[in-house]
Amino acid sequence: MRIAESTEIEILKEEILEDIFEEKYEKQDKDFLNLIDKYTSYKGDDILKEITLKIYLYIQSMPFPEQWLEEKIKEFNIKNTSFEKTIWGEILIKIVKDELEDRNIKIKKSIK
């Protein structure tokens, strides 16, 4: 047993990711193929692989990565609630309200 060098670890991550993608392609996984459709181009799936590795690195920077990921998955699960009641809906509504208030102030100033 030994500690791997950072280059070896990066190569292993890429090989594992490649294996996972290959397996998903072979199984014709519907969700995976939908993801491929949304995040890749005709040139290949390298962009999605890069995004996946970046997300993995980000998650690993959290103190409790698996717990953090579970919490974020729950935040994105909006099947049983209306969008405006989600954290993302609340953020968007606040942004729109702030923008409308700002424009309203500008309109009032321009009329005076």
DSSP file (Angstrom, degrees, kcal/mol; ACC not computed):
  #  RESIDUE AA STRUCTURE BP1 BP2  ACC     N-H-->O    O-->H-N    N-H-->O    O-->H-N    TCO  KAPPA ALPHA  PHI   PSI    X-CA   Y-CA   Z-CA
    1    1 A M              0   0    0      0, 0.0     2,-0.3     0, 0.0     0, 0.0   0.000 360.0 360.0 360.0 141.8    0.0    0.0    0.0
    2    2 A R        -     0   0    0      0, 0.0     2,-0.5     0, 0.0     0, 0.0  -0.966 360.0 -96.0-151.7 166.2    1.2    3.5   -0.8
    3    3 A I        -     0   0    0     -2,-0.3     2,-0.1     1,-0.0     0, 0.0  -0.749  44.0-126.8 -87.0 129.9   -0.1    7.1   -1.2
    4    4 A A        -     0   0    0     -2,-0.5     2,-0.1     1,-0.1    -1,-0.0  -0.438  19.4-115.5 -77.2 149.9   -0.8    8.0   -4.8
    5    5 A E     >  -     0   0    0     -2,-0.1     4,-2.2     1,-0.1     3,-0.2  -0.463  29.9-109.2 -78.0 157.7    0.7   11.0   -6.4
    6    6 A S  H  > S+     0   0    0      1,-0.2     4,-2.2     2,-0.2     5,-0.2   0.845 119.0  54.0 -60.4 -34.3   -1.7   13.7   -7.5
    7    7 A T  H  > S+     0   0    0      2,-0.2     4,-2.2     1,-0.2    -1,-0.2   0.912 108.4  49.4 -66.1 -40.7   -1.1   12.9  -11.2
    8    8 A E  H  > S+     0   0    0      1,-0.2     4,-2.5     2,-0.2    -2,-0.2   0.908 110.0  51.2 -63.0 -41.6   -2.0    9.3  -10.6
    9    9 A I  H  X S+     0   0    0     -4,-2.2     4,-2.5     2,-0.2    -2,-0.2   0.916 109.6  49.7 -62.8 -43.5   -5.2   10.3   -8.7
   10   10 A E  H  X S+     0   0    0     -4,-2.2     4,-2.2     1,-0.2    -1,-0.2   0.910 111.3  49.0 -62.5 -42.5   -6.3   12.6  -11.6
   11   11 A I  H  X S+     0   0    0     -4,-2.2     4,-2.4     1,-0.2    -2,-0.2   0.906 111.1  50.3 -63.7 -41.9   -5.7    9.8  -14.1
   12   12 A L  H  X S+     0   0    0     -4,-2.5     4,-2.8     2,-0.2     5,-0.2   0.914 109.1  51.3 -62.4 -43.4   -7.7    7.4  -12.0
   13   13 A K  H  X S+     0   0    0     -4,-2.5     4,-2.6     1,-0.2    -2,-0.2   0.934 111.8  46.9 -59.0 -46.1  -10.6    9.9  -11.7
   14   14 A E  H  X S+     0   0    0     -4,-2.2     4,-2.4     2,-0.2    -1,-0.2   0.893 112.8  49.1 -64.9 -39.8  -10.7   10.3  -15.4
   15   15 A E  H  X S+     0   0    0     -4,-2.4     4,-2.3     2,-0.2    -1,-0.2   0.912 112.6  47.6 -65.8 -42.2  -10.5    6.6  -16.1
   16   16 A I  H  X S+     0   0    0     -4,-2.8     4,-2.5     2,-0.2    -2,-0.2   0.922 112.4  49.1 -65.0 -43.7  -13.3    5.9  -13.6
   17   17 A L  H  X S+     0   0    0     -4,-2.6     4,-2.6    -5,-0.2    -2,-0.2   0.914 110.4  51.3 -61.7 -42.6  -15.5    8.7  -15.1
   18   18 A E  H  X S+     0   0    0     -4,-2.4     4,-2.5     1,-0.2    -1,-0.2   0.909 110.0  49.7 -59.8 -43.6  -14.8    7.2  -18.6
   19   19 A D  H  X S+     0   0    0     -4,-2.3     4,-2.5     2,-0.2    -2,-0.2   0.907 110.7  49.6 -62.7 -42.7  -15.9    3.8  -17.4
   20   20 A I  H  X S+     0   0    0     -4,-2.5     4,-2.4     2,-0.2    -2,-0.2   0.934 112.0  47.6 -63.3 -46.3  -19.1    5.2  -15.8
   21   21 A F  H  X S+     0   0    0     -4,-2.6     4,-2.6     1,-0.2    -2,-0.2   0.926 111.8  50.5 -60.0 -45.1  -20.0    7.0  -19.0
   22   22 A E  H  X S+     0   0    0     -4,-2.5     4,-2.5     1,-0.2    -1,-0.2   0.913 110.7  49.1 -60.4 -43.4  -19.3    4.0  -21.1
   23   23 A E  H  X S+     0   0    0     -4,-2.5     4,-2.2     2,-0.2    -1,-0.2   0.913 111.5  49.0 -62.1 -43.7  -21.5    1.8  -18.9
   24   24 A K  H  X>S+     0   0    0     -4,-2.4     5,-1.9     2,-0.2     4,-0.6   0.890 111.2  50.1 -64.9 -39.7  -24.3    4.4  -19.0
   25   25 A Y  H ><5S+     0   0    0     -4,-2.6     3,-0.9     1,-0.2    -2,-0.2   0.932 110.9  49.4 -62.4 -45.4  -24.1    4.6  -22.8
   26   26 A E  H 3<5S+     0   0    0     -4,-2.5    -2,-0.2     1,-0.3    -1,-0.2   0.879 112.6  46.4 -62.5 -39.1  -24.2    0.7  -23.1
   27   27 A K  H 3<5S-     0   0    0     -4,-2.2    -1,-0.3    -5,-0.2    -2,-0.2   0.561 104.1-132.3 -79.8  -7.9  -27.2    0.5  -20.9
   28   28 A Q  T <<5 -     0   0    0     -3,-0.9     2,-0.2    -4,-0.6    -3,-0.2   0.898  28.6-160.6  54.1  42.8  -28.9    3.3  -22.8
   29   29 A D     >< -     0   0    0     -5,-1.9     4,-2.8     1,-0.1     5,-0.2  -0.376   9.3-147.8 -58.0 118.2  -29.8    4.9  -19.5
   30   30 A K  H  > S+     0   0    0      1,-0.2     4,-2.1    -2,-0.2     5,-0.2   0.903  94.8  46.5 -59.3 -47.0  -32.6    7.4  -20.2
   31   31 A D  H  > S+     0   0    0      1,-0.2     4,-2.1     2,-0.2    -1,-0.2   0.904 114.0  49.1 -63.8 -41.2  -31.7   10.0  -17.6
   32   32 A F  H  > S+     0   0    0      2,-0.2     4,-2.6     1,-0.2    -2,-0.2   0.928 110.6  49.5 -64.0 -45.4  -28.0    9.9  -18.6
   33   33 A L  H  X S+     0   0    0     -4,-2.8     4,-2.3     1,-0.2    -1,-0.2   0.858 109.5  52.6 -64.1 -34.8  -28.9   10.3  -22.3
   34   34 A N  H  X S+     0   0    0     -4,-2.1     4,-1.9    -5,-0.2    -1,-0.2   0.912 109.7  48.8 -64.2 -42.9  -31.1   13.2  -21.4
   35   35 A L  H  X S+     0   0    0     -4,-2.1     4,-2.3     2,-0.2    -2,-0.2   0.907 110.0  51.5 -61.7 -43.1  -28.2   14.8  -19.5
   36   36 A I  H  X S+     0   0    0     -4,-2.6     4,-1.3     1,-0.2    -2,-0.2   0.915 108.5  52.1 -59.9 -44.3  -25.9   14.2  -22.5
   37   37 A D  H  < S+     0   0    0     -4,-2.3    -1,-0.2     1,-0.2    -2,-0.2   0.889 114.4  42.4 -57.9 -41.1  -28.4   15.9  -24.8
   38   38 A K  H  < S+     0   0    0     -4,-1.9    -2,-0.2     1,-0.2    -1,-0.2   0.825 123.9  31.1 -79.0 -33.2  -28.6   18.9  -22.5
   39   39 A Y  H  < S+     0   0    0     -4,-2.3     2,-0.3    -5,-0.1    -2,-0.2   0.314 107.9  63.1-116.6   9.2  -24.9   19.4  -21.7
   40   40 A T     <  -     0   0    0     -4,-1.3     2,-0.2    -5,-0.2     5,-0.2  -0.788  60.2-143.0-127.2 173.2  -22.9   18.2  -24.7
   41   41 A S  B >   -A   44   0A   0      3,-1.3     3,-1.6    -2,-0.3     6,-0.1  -0.670  43.0 -87.7-123.5-178.7  -22.4   19.0  -28.3
   42   42 A Y  T 3  S+     0   0    0      1,-0.3     3,-0.1    -2,-0.2    -2,-0.0   0.673 119.8  71.1 -64.9 -14.8  -21.9   17.0  -31.4
   43   43 A K  T 3  S-     0   0    0      1,-0.3     2,-0.3     2,-0.0    -1,-0.3   0.672 113.6 -86.1 -77.8 -17.1  -18.2   17.2  -30.7
   44   44 A G  B <   -A   41   0A   0     -3,-1.6    -3,-1.3     1,-0.1     3,-0.3  -0.856  39.2 -73.4 140.0-175.3  -18.5   14.8  -27.7
   45   45 A D  S  > S+     0   0    0     -2,-0.3     4,-1.9     1,-0.2     3,-0.2   0.185  84.9 110.4-105.7  15.3  -19.2   14.5  -24.0
   46   46 A D  H  > S+     0   0    0      1,-0.2     4,-2.5     2,-0.2     5,-0.2   0.850  75.0  58.1 -60.4 -34.9  -15.9   16.0  -22.7
   47   47 A I  H  > S+     0   0    0     -3,-0.3     4,-2.5     1,-0.2    -1,-0.2   0.926 107.1  46.9 -61.7 -44.7  -17.7   19.1  -21.5
   48   48 A L  H  > S+     0   0    0      1,-0.2     4,-2.6     2,-0.2    -1,-0.2   0.880 111.0  52.1 -66.6 -37.2  -20.0   17.0  -19.3
   49   49 A K  H  X S+     0   0    0     -4,-1.9     4,-2.3     2,-0.2    -1,-0.2   0.915 110.4  48.6 -63.2 -42.0  -17.1   15.1  -17.9
   50   50 A E  H  X S+     0   0    0     -4,-2.5     4,-2.2     2,-0.2    -2,-0.2   0.921 111.9  48.6 -64.3 -44.2  -15.3   18.3  -17.0
   51   51 A I  H  X S+     0   0    0     -4,-2.5     4,-2.6     1,-0.2     5,-0.2   0.919 110.3  52.6 -60.5 -43.7  -18.4   19.6  -15.3
   52   52 A T  H  X S+     0   0    0     -4,-2.6     4,-2.4     1,-0.2    -2,-0.2   0.913 110.0  47.1 -60.0 -44.8  -18.8   16.4  -13.4
   53   53 A L  H  X S+     0   0    0     -4,-2.3     4,-2.5     2,-0.2    -1,-0.2   0.882 111.6  51.1 -66.0 -37.7  -15.2   16.5  -12.2
   54   54 A K  H  X S+     0   0    0     -4,-2.2     4,-2.4     2,-0.2    -2,-0.2   0.914 111.2  47.8 -64.8 -42.4  -15.6   20.2  -11.1
   55   55 A I  H  X S+     0   0    0     -4,-2.6     4,-2.9     2,-0.2     5,-0.2   0.923 110.9  51.9 -63.7 -43.1  -18.8   19.3   -9.2
   56   56 A Y  H  X S+     0   0    0     -4,-2.4     4,-2.4     1,-0.2    -2,-0.2   0.935 110.7  47.5 -58.2 -47.9  -17.0   16.4   -7.6
   57   57 A L  H  X S+     0   0    0     -4,-2.5     4,-0.8     1,-0.2    -1,-0.2   0.896 112.5  49.8 -62.2 -40.2  -14.1   18.6   -6.5
   58   58 A Y  H >< S+     0   0    0     -4,-2.4     3,-1.0     1,-0.2     4,-0.4   0.938 110.9  48.6 -63.7 -46.5  -16.5   21.2   -5.1
   59   59 A I  H >< S+     0   0    0     -4,-2.9     3,-1.6     1,-0.3    -2,-0.2   0.901 107.7  55.6 -60.3 -41.0  -18.5   18.7   -3.2
   60   60 A Q  H 3< S+     0   0    0     -4,-2.4    -1,-0.3     1,-0.3    -2,-0.2   0.687  96.8  65.5 -67.5 -17.1  -15.3   17.2   -1.7
   61   61 A S  T << S+     0   0    0     -3,-1.0    -1,-0.3    -4,-0.8    -2,-0.2   0.587  83.4  95.7 -80.4  -9.0  -14.3   20.7   -0.4
   62   62 A M  S <  S-     0   0    0     -3,-1.6     4,-0.1    -4,-0.4    -3,-0.0  -0.507  85.4-121.0 -79.6 150.3  -17.3   20.6    2.0
   63   63 A P  S    S+     0   0    0      0, 0.0    -1,-0.1     0, 0.0    -4,-0.0   0.892 110.7  20.3 -59.0 -40.9  -16.7   19.5    5.6
   64   64 A F  S  > S-     0   0    0      1,-0.1     4,-2.8    -5,-0.0     5,-0.2  -0.741  78.7-178.3-127.6  82.2  -19.2   16.6    5.2
   65   65 A P  H  > S+     0   0    0      0, 0.0     4,-2.4     0, 0.0     5,-0.2   0.846  78.1  46.6 -57.0 -43.4  -19.5   16.1    1.4
   66   66 A E  H  > S+     0   0    0      2,-0.2     4,-2.2     1,-0.2     5,-0.2   0.910 114.8  47.0 -68.3 -40.5  -22.1   13.4    1.4
   67   67 A Q  H  > S+     0   0    0      2,-0.2     4,-2.2     1,-0.2    -1,-0.2   0.925 112.6  50.2 -64.7 -44.6  -24.4   15.1    3.9
   68   68 A W  H  X S+     0   0    0     -4,-2.8     4,-2.2     1,-0.2    -2,-0.2   0.917 110.5  50.2 -58.9 -44.7  -24.0   18.4    2.0
   69   69 A L  H  X S+     0   0    0     -4,-2.4     4,-2.4    -5,-0.2    -1,-0.2   0.908 108.7  51.5 -62.6 -43.4  -24.9   16.7   -1.3
   70   70 A E  H  X S+     0   0    0     -4,-2.2     4,-2.0     1,-0.2    -1,-0.2   0.905 109.7  50.6 -59.8 -42.1  -28.0   15.1    0.2
   71   71 A E  H  X S+     0   0    0     -4,-2.2     4,-1.8     1,-0.2    -1,-0.2   0.912 111.1  48.0 -62.9 -42.4  -29.2   18.5    1.5
   72   72 A K  H  X S+     0   0    0     -4,-2.2     4,-1.6     1,-0.2    -2,-0.2   0.867 108.2  54.6 -68.4 -36.0  -28.7   20.0   -2.0
   73   73 A I  H  X S+     0   0    0     -4,-2.4     4,-0.9     1,-0.2    -1,-0.2   0.918 108.2  49.9 -62.1 -42.3  -30.5   17.2   -3.7
   74   74 A K  H >< S+     0   0    0     -4,-2.0     3,-0.6     1,-0.2    -2,-0.2   0.884 107.6  54.2 -63.4 -38.2  -33.5   17.8   -1.3
   75   75 A E  H 3< S+     0   0    0     -4,-1.8    13,-0.3     1,-0.2    12,-0.2   0.840 110.1  47.0 -64.7 -32.2  -33.4   21.5   -2.2
   76   76 A F  H 3< S+     0   0    0     -4,-1.6     2,-1.2    -3,-0.1    -1,-0.2   0.603  87.6  96.0 -86.2 -11.1  -33.6   20.7   -5.9
   77   77 A N    <<  +     0   0    0     -4,-0.9     3,-0.2    -3,-0.6    -1,-0.1  -0.671  41.0 156.8 -82.7  98.7  -36.5   18.2   -5.4
   78   78 A I    >   +     0   0    0     -2,-1.2     3,-1.0     1,-0.2    -1,-0.2   0.092  33.6 110.4-111.4  22.5  -39.5   20.4   -6.2
   79   79 A K  T 3  S+     0   0    0      1,-0.2    -1,-0.2     3,-0.0     4,-0.1   0.862  83.3  41.0 -65.5 -35.2  -41.9   17.7   -7.2
   80   80 A N  T 3  S+     0   0    0     -3,-0.2     2,-0.3     2,-0.1    -1,-0.2   0.223 115.4  48.4-102.1  15.4  -44.1   18.1   -4.1
   81   81 A T  S <  S-     0   0    0     -3,-1.0     2,-0.2     0, 0.0     5,-0.1  -0.968  87.6 -96.0-147.2 161.4  -44.1   21.9   -3.9
   82   82 A S    >   -     0   0    0     -2,-0.3     3,-1.6     1,-0.1     4,-0.3  -0.539  36.8-118.2 -79.9 150.7  -44.7   24.9   -6.0
   83   83 A F  G >  S+     0   0    0      1,-0.3     3,-1.9     2,-0.2     6,-0.6   0.856 109.9  60.9 -58.1 -39.9  -41.5   26.5   -7.5
   84   84 A E  G 3  S+     0   0    0      1,-0.3    -1,-0.3     5,-0.2     9,-0.1   0.689 100.9  55.9 -65.9 -15.7  -42.1   29.9   -5.8
   85   85 A K  G <  S+     0   0    0     -3,-1.6    -1,-0.3     4,-0.1    -2,-0.2   0.476  91.0  92.5 -93.1  -3.0  -41.8   28.2   -2.4
   86   86 A T  S <> S-     0   0    0     -3,-1.9     4,-2.5    -4,-0.3     5,-0.2  -0.438  91.7-109.7 -83.7 164.7  -38.4   26.7   -3.1
   87   87 A I  H  > S+     0   0    0    -12,-0.2     4,-1.7     1,-0.2     5,-0.1   0.872 121.5  49.4 -59.4 -36.6  -35.2   28.4   -2.2
   88   88 A W  H  > S+     0   0    0    -13,-0.3     4,-2.4     2,-0.2    -1,-0.2   0.884 109.8  49.9 -72.7 -39.0  -34.6   29.0   -5.9
   89   89 A G  H  > S+     0   0    0     -6,-0.6     4,-2.8     2,-0.2     5,-0.2   0.912 109.7  51.4 -64.0 -42.7  -38.0   30.4   -6.5
   90   90 A E  H  X S+     0   0    0     -4,-2.5     4,-2.2    -7,-0.2    -1,-0.2   0.896 110.3  49.4 -61.8 -40.4  -37.6   32.8   -3.5
   91   91 A I  H  X S+     0   0    0     -4,-1.7     4,-2.3    -5,-0.2    -2,-0.2   0.940 112.8  46.4 -64.3 -46.9  -34.3   34.0   -4.8
   92   92 A L  H  X S+     0   0    0     -4,-2.4     4,-2.5     1,-0.2    -2,-0.2   0.908 111.7  51.0 -62.8 -42.4  -35.7   34.6   -8.3
   93   93 A I  H  X S+     0   0    0     -4,-2.8     4,-2.7     1,-0.2    -1,-0.2   0.911 110.3  49.8 -62.1 -42.4  -38.8   36.4   -6.9
   94   94 A K  H  X S+     0   0    0     -4,-2.2     4,-2.8    -5,-0.2     5,-0.2   0.917 110.4  50.2 -62.5 -43.3  -36.6   38.7   -4.8
   95   95 A I  H  X S+     0   0    0     -4,-2.3     4,-2.4     2,-0.2    -2,-0.2   0.930 112.8  46.1 -60.3 -46.2  -34.4   39.5   -7.8
   96   96 A V  H  X S+     0   0    0     -4,-2.5     4,-2.7     2,-0.2    -2,-0.2   0.922 113.1  49.5 -64.9 -44.2  -37.4   40.4  -10.0
   97   97 A K  H  X S+     0   0    0     -4,-2.7     4,-2.7     1,-0.2     5,-0.2   0.934 111.7  48.6 -60.1 -46.3  -39.0   42.5   -7.2
   98   98 A D  H  X S+     0   0    0     -4,-2.8     4,-2.4     1,-0.2    -1,-0.2   0.912 112.3  49.0 -59.9 -42.9  -35.8   44.4   -6.6
   99   99 A E  H  X S+     0   0    0     -4,-2.4     4,-2.4    -5,-0.2    -1,-0.2   0.914 112.2  47.9 -64.1 -43.3  -35.4   45.0  -10.3
  100  100 A L  H  X S+     0   0    0     -4,-2.7     4,-2.4     2,-0.2    -2,-0.2   0.901 111.7  49.8 -65.1 -41.2  -39.0   46.2  -10.6
  101  101 A E  H  X S+     0   0    0     -4,-2.7     4,-2.3     2,-0.2    -2,-0.2   0.913 110.8  50.4 -63.3 -41.9  -38.7   48.5   -7.6
  102  102 A D  H  X S+     0   0    0     -4,-2.4     4,-2.1    -5,-0.2    -2,-0.2   0.924 112.4  46.1 -61.5 -45.4  -35.5   50.0   -9.1
  103  103 A R  H  X S+     0   0    0     -4,-2.4     4,-2.5     2,-0.2    -1,-0.2   0.877 110.0  54.6 -65.7 -37.5  -37.2   50.6  -12.4
  104  104 A N  H  X S+     0   0    0     -4,-2.4     4,-2.4     2,-0.2    -1,-0.2   0.916 108.5  48.6 -61.8 -43.6  -40.2   52.2  -10.7
  105  105 A I  H  X S+     0   0    0     -4,-2.3     4,-2.2     1,-0.2    -2,-0.2   0.917 111.7  49.6 -62.2 -43.9  -37.9   54.6   -8.8
  106  106 A K  H  X S+     0   0    0     -4,-2.1     4,-2.1     2,-0.2    -2,-0.2   0.891 110.5  49.9 -63.4 -40.7  -36.1   55.5  -12.1
  107  107 A I  H  X S+     0   0    0     -4,-2.5     4,-1.5     2,-0.2    -1,-0.2   0.929 110.5  49.7 -63.4 -45.5  -39.4   56.1  -13.8
  108  108 A K  H  X S+     0   0    0     -4,-2.4     4,-1.2     1,-0.2    -2,-0.2   0.885 111.5  49.2 -61.7 -38.5  -40.7   58.3  -11.0
  109  109 A K  H  < S+     0   0    0     -4,-2.2    -1,-0.2     1,-0.2    -2,-0.2   0.879 109.5  51.7 -67.9 -37.5  -37.4   60.4  -11.1
  110  110 A S  H  < S+     0   0    0     -4,-2.1    -1,-0.2     1,-0.2    -2,-0.2   0.783 107.0  53.7 -71.7 -25.2  -37.7   60.8  -14.9
  111  111 A I  H  <        0   0    0     -4,-1.5    -1,-0.2     1,-0.2    -2,-0.2   0.819 360.0 360.0 -76.9 -32.0  -41.3   62.1  -14.6
  112  112 A K     <        0   0    0     -4,-1.2    -1,-0.2    -5,-0.2    -2,-0.2   0.475 360.0 360.0 -68.7 360.0  -40.3   64.8  -12.1
